[in-house]
Structures are given as structure tokens and as C-alpha cells.
Amino acid sequence: MLYDYLQQNYAPNEPILLADIKLKDISMNTLRQQLKRLVDCGKLKRFDTGIYYLPASSIFKSGSMPSLDQVIRCKYLQTDRKVFGYLTGVAFANQLGLTTQVPTNYEIVTNKATTEYKTTKLGRSRIVLRKPRTQVNADNVKALQFLDLMKEIDLLAEAGGEERSACVMEYMRKNKLSFQSLQTFLPLYPDKVYRNLYETGLLHGISA
């Protein structure tokens, strides 16, 4: 029954979180035992504690597996129906092209964080989890992620001046962010954010 459920609800190599498996009349202990049996017989593979996947066929003997980015997205950032976190720090700055530095760990702000700061491991990677300044959802995730960036852009960005401003403004345009749309959340941040917004030319560069 469990294997049929997994096949119906998950694609091959899609991360399966133990906490997300919903089956009636089955205890967590029994569920763990059944998952172990599926792993032992090769029908299921374990990515990390509480994270599994249905193996996809592959030309490689070791098979394929979900990427770390897929697992991070599923576990800490969002599902098909809900947004609850975002990447921050060097990883996000790298995505925007503000730095060529490759992150040695992933910094994540997520509703799932239970403390202000916590480090954990996922696979072989170090993960830093932070509690959000307010609950993250689909409506505010871009604004909060952007303001987190602006709080430390002077430390993260390799480029300065017009190049930095152009990069950030382009991101705002693509994501329909304006200074007015950020104002609701500015009181949650230190005054340094205002200074960085001003110095980057964003207080007047993007209109509503």
C-alpha cells in the first residue's frame, strides 16, 4: 500500500519527506519500518534522514538521485501549494550575478526554523537555518528576500557603483518590486537597509 501511494504521488527522483507522507491508520513507527523495507529491497532510496526518493532508471550503475537544490527547495522553501522560505546570503547574491563566489554553505530563511540561527547538515552540505522576520508566504517572499540582500549587499557584492545598481534594479523590475512594495517590511530591518538602498540608487530608481 505504501509503495503504491508513493508511486501515485511522487515522480522518480522527486524528494519524499517523511513528514509529508499522509496515510490513514498507520503509525509513524510502522511507516518508518515500511520505508526501511522498501529501501532494503531497492524500491526506494534514502537521500538523508527522513528524505527518500523513488529511483529513476539510469545508465549509471549507482543510479541517479535528486539534486541538493531540489531537496532544499522541497524541505525548506516551497511545495506546489505553499511558499515558506527563501535562499539568502552568498547563494542568492551569486544567483543575481552580484558575486562569483561559490557558497560553501547554504543560508536559508524558513518558517520551519525553530531558532534564530541553527546549523545542520543535508547530504554533505552545511545548511544555516534562520527564522524569518515575519512569516514567509507567496505574497511577501520576494520582498523579504530582497531586503535581506540589501542588508548586507555591501559585504556580498563584488561589483559596485552603476554595475551593482543595474543588476539590482533589473532584478526588481523582473520581480515587480518597487520601493513602495518594500515599505511595509522596512520597519523589520535595521537602518542600514535604508542607507544601502540609497547608496545603490533604489529609493528613487524604481517606481510603483
Secondary structure, DSSP 8 states (H G I E B T S, - for coil): -HHHHHHHH--TT--EEGGG---TT--HHHHHHHHHHHHHTTSSEEEETTEEE-----SSTT-----HHHHHIIIIIB-SS-B-EEEEHHHHHHHHTS-----SEEEEEETT--SSEEEEEETTEEEEEE--SS---TTTHHHHHHHHHHHSHHHH-S--HHHHHHHHHHHHHHTT--HHHHGGGGGGS-THHHHHHHHTTHHHHS--
